[in-house]
């Protein structure tokens, strides 16, 4: 078998986890896809020089991490609206309050994560949750890499040191600083729970029904008192059940009938794709809603107002209305 063909066969099982790794590093599924492609191209070209001193998996992580660090050299960090200022309690606040000086974090399709075991599936979902990915973007690039490689990928300090061309002492120091920074930016579990499959379906069904029927009361019963609503690319966001439901009642549901909500999955969290009618009998892609379930209800709603995201989730741009 030619060397390059052997590489593609041996390296193929690691594509999914490398995609998640690059996503954690950059906060963008599109960038992650591009950089993993670059990782495999570089690996394919240099596979003849692979001496097997480390595992192929480690070697691929070395290439991918190096590519990510180079990509981050001249890029501003990505963020969610809550990372740029305080939430609003005014449902009438202007929504066109300026573009973000940073890029926006994108959702990550669950279908892109194909682990080999239930344990890996759970760990993978936890490590791409939107709150964690947003917090990671607060770290300097190399600290971010160290924390991901040590705490998420679970590489030993000595292996990370070799991968980053540094020392175990430097790795441990960077890891301590990274963990401290995550504490400073307030990364907590925040009541987040991993719903069972049945609970997840029920949550999605109730949330979808509330939007499809523009039923504010039904939606209110699903939300925690401290719920957040964020709507990238809008900078404004809302914190608290009353501001969130007042905004949706006055501006989210107003004048919108016949909405369709299609279940999907993003960042290991329950998600729905919202299609809004255009007046011509066609439902058009409008927003991806990613929910954060918490103890006592939904603690976060991330409505990504970008129809171009739908393609990555295998979703069509339009739906026909049911006759």
Phi, psi and omega in degrees: 000130177303150184303315183295323178293322177298319178300311183299322179291317183286328186271341185305320183296345185263358185300316183299312182289330175291325176299314178295322179299311181294327177295316178299322181292320188248343179075013183227125178290327180292316176297319180300316180299316180295318185285329174292321175299318178294323178300313181291326178293317179294318178297318179299319182288329187250013185298330180296337180269355180290117187261357177076016178293330172240170178291160177299322178301312180297318179300319179292321177296324178298313180296312183297317181294318178299317179295319178297316181297321177294320180295330182277350186301320185240028180240142171287153180291158174266156184210169166256160181307324181294345177274001185245358180162181184285154176285160181256149174250005184255110181292347180262008181299143177300139182266341180263061186265035173101147177284156176287138174290350180248169171280163179264141172295139180255155174287160182240120183296132176300329182296342179279349181254110183235075183286165183269355182210158177301324180296316179294325179298314181295314180298320181296317180296317180298325187275356175243014176301145187301320181298319179290315181299319178296319180293322180300328182291347177283346184271148168304152190304314183289324174297320178300314180298315180299312182297317180295314182293326181276309189271334181259303181284338175070036172282143175296157182301320181296322180290320177295322178299316177295320183296324183258008180056050178219198182249156176303323179298318179294323178297313181296323178294315179296323180295318178299316180295321180295315179298320179296320180294321178297324175295320180298321182277003171082029177287115178223170176291333172056033180077008182294137177231156176262104185291148172294162184305316181294317179296322178298315179296318180296319179299313180298317181298315182291320178293315180299316181297320180299319180285318181295331180259003183050045185261095183295321181298317179296320179294318181303321181292343180272343192262142171286160180297331183260021184301148175243143173239118178237142189223064177306136015267015176284134180284329182291143176214165187234141181234125180111143184301315183295310178301321181295311183290326176296318179296313182295321180295319186272332187227337179276316181267338187300126175073006181246115176231154179076026177290145175242135180243121185250123181296143173209197179214138181213135175057029182068018182239154176300142183210155178220146175260125182263128175245128180251145181287149180251005179092350181248021181081014181239135174263123184251145178306132183236306185202152171258120179262116176252123186256143172253107179283142179224175176295118179093003178143190181281126181259348180207139173234119175249106181258101181278108186273062183218097181300338181291345177288338188300323184301320181295338180265008180070026183256141180286157179286340181219158173228148172275141176295145177294136182279000000 
